[in-house]
Amino acid sequence: MDKKQTETNKKKDFSIILDFPGNKNKKSKKKYVRSDKKSFFGIKANGNVFVGSLIIILSLLLTTIIVGKPISEWFADTQKWMSNNFGWFFITAINFFLIFAIILGGGKFGKLKIGGQNANTDFSTSAWFAMLFSAGMGIGLLFYSVAEPIMHFGGTPFYNGADKIEAAKTAMGVTFLHWGLHAWAVYAIVGLSLAYFTFNKKLPLTIRSIFYPILGERIYGRWGDLIDIISVTATMFGLATSLGVGVQQANAGLSYVFGVEFSNNWQIGLIVFITFLATMSLVLGLDKGIRRLSEWNIRLATALLIFVLLVGPTLFILKSFGQNIGYYLSNLLTLSTFTESYKGISEASHWQSGWTITYWAWWISWSPFVGIFIARISRGRTIREFVLGVLLVPTLVTFLWMTVLGGSALHQELLGNHGISEAVNENVATAIYHLLENFPFTNIASVLTILLVGSFFVTSSDSGSMVVDMLTSGGKLDSPVGQKVFWASTEGIVTIVLLVGGGLTALQTATLLTALPFAVVIIIMCYNLYKVLNHDYNKIESLKKRERNRKLAAKIANDVEERLED
């Protein structure tokens, strides 16, 4: 490319670096070098974020270990208290996030590109979808795809009558609510904010960078450290919840296939082994490790999906897929704004505490991890492409997955086969394996499911550890190996302690506690992102208008000159 063409491309690239509303085009002279100042055992980190996060995490773990059995009751009581007093806040916030994401994707900012108008994508579209889907949902899809529709089939606040058909439709609608647009809207907002501030504004890939419009250079001080500490803590406990769910299901699968009841020590060993695999994947890096594993995840998941679709009630699945989506969309407003407020006047109700509120907290606590990961792999995509890709495609794939597996389970219930519901009541983690009992090649399908659980386990763990590395190292895209090993190991330890100390309730409570402050962080994030996008859009349009006026003036001058010559 010649010099003239290069200059032309530069003129067309209307990226604005560190040009924020009210900044008057001042460029930041401060470099985020604190991550290089402290080094111990191969770890180079922002000391305040590293140590602060570790203190909070260790405090909860030590409390769990020291208190012992009574901690389980505390976790249960705390979960109820959080849900009863702050459930309304989670519901309001999550609906706002969805509306805001739709506005960003469908509005005037859609043509803006992450990384600048000339930026190229780092990964193919298929690899991009594979990675964001594996990171965004993972193990939970396998754990709840069969169990959740069956549990809702037994009764929800939306329908608890005798009509089994209506109960089945409601069960799938509520499941879609928990796994659909709202979850991915949270990821889309956090991911887009991080991607834009990192690749367009050249700020570190950490949550603190998004607060530059209101904090300015103070993001490099204590306020920024506090934001990143909240992010690390939320990420760690959100991941621990998912990994705890995963190890329970893997353990249940192994017990089912081999007919042996494995102890808690076996679950601990399983966590240690999979954490080791995740660490190896993390050390190999984003392209060689995480990307390849994510693509294998999709292949294994596709194989299981096609298997159940072909040997299961194929016609029922195909017909119900569209109807399930229609029910979800037509009842979305009612489902998503339900708060149990009137029922709470006359009687205590904990349905929403155990379901919707827990899910919203789960997605919010996962959003720093998934958001940073998605941001890292999304350079070169327009905002419209990003929002549509993150919001719609994974949602539709998730709905298909839930319809195939959950719908097949409901089909068995409607036929009068209650084996799956009995298994769910006994041990939720075994639900998918009892579903596979109704189809041929049960053992092969069960082994495939165990492999898929393990694969999702590894990709969630390695990508989550990569994000924690970034946050504690000041946004480094590739932190030292020692730090990768440290945080991947810590993640496994957190999962083990919480799982042994309080089970799934402890994991869910830890998620609620960390999701509440981070929900506030995301709300402020929305304001900052809109402010910067609006500023950049107006500036780009102004530059384009000047360019058009310059070309028009040149054309008029040229026409006048030609007429004079004539």
Protein Blocks (a to p, Z undefined) as FASTA:
>chain_A
ZZklmmmmmmmmmcdehiaehklopacfbdcfklmmpcgehiacdfklmmmmmmmmmmmm
mmmmmnmmmlmmmmmmmmmmmmmmmmmmmmmmmmmmmmmmmmmmmmmmlmpcghijkbcc
fbdfklmmmmmmmmmnmmmmmmmmmmmmmmmmnopfkbccfblklmmmmmmmmmmmmmmm
mlmmmmmmmmmmmmmmmmmnopacdfklmmmmmnmmmlmmmmlmmmmmmmmmmmmmmmmm
mmmmmmmmmmmmmmmmnopacdfklmmmmmmmmmmmmmmmmmnomklmmmmmmmmmmmmm
mmmmmmmmmmmcfklmmmmmmmmmmmmmmmmmmmmmggolmmmmmpccfklmmmmmmmmm
mmmmmmmmmmmmmmmmmghiafklmmmmmmmmmmmmmmmmmmmmmmmmmmmmmnopaklm
mmmmmommlmmmmmmmmpghklmmmmmmmmmmmmmmmmmmmmmmmmmmmmmnoopabdcf
klmmmmmmmmmmmmmmmmmmnojmlmmmmmmmmmmmmmmmmmmmmmmmmmmmmmmmmmmm
mmmmmmmmmmmmmmmmmmmmmmmmZZ
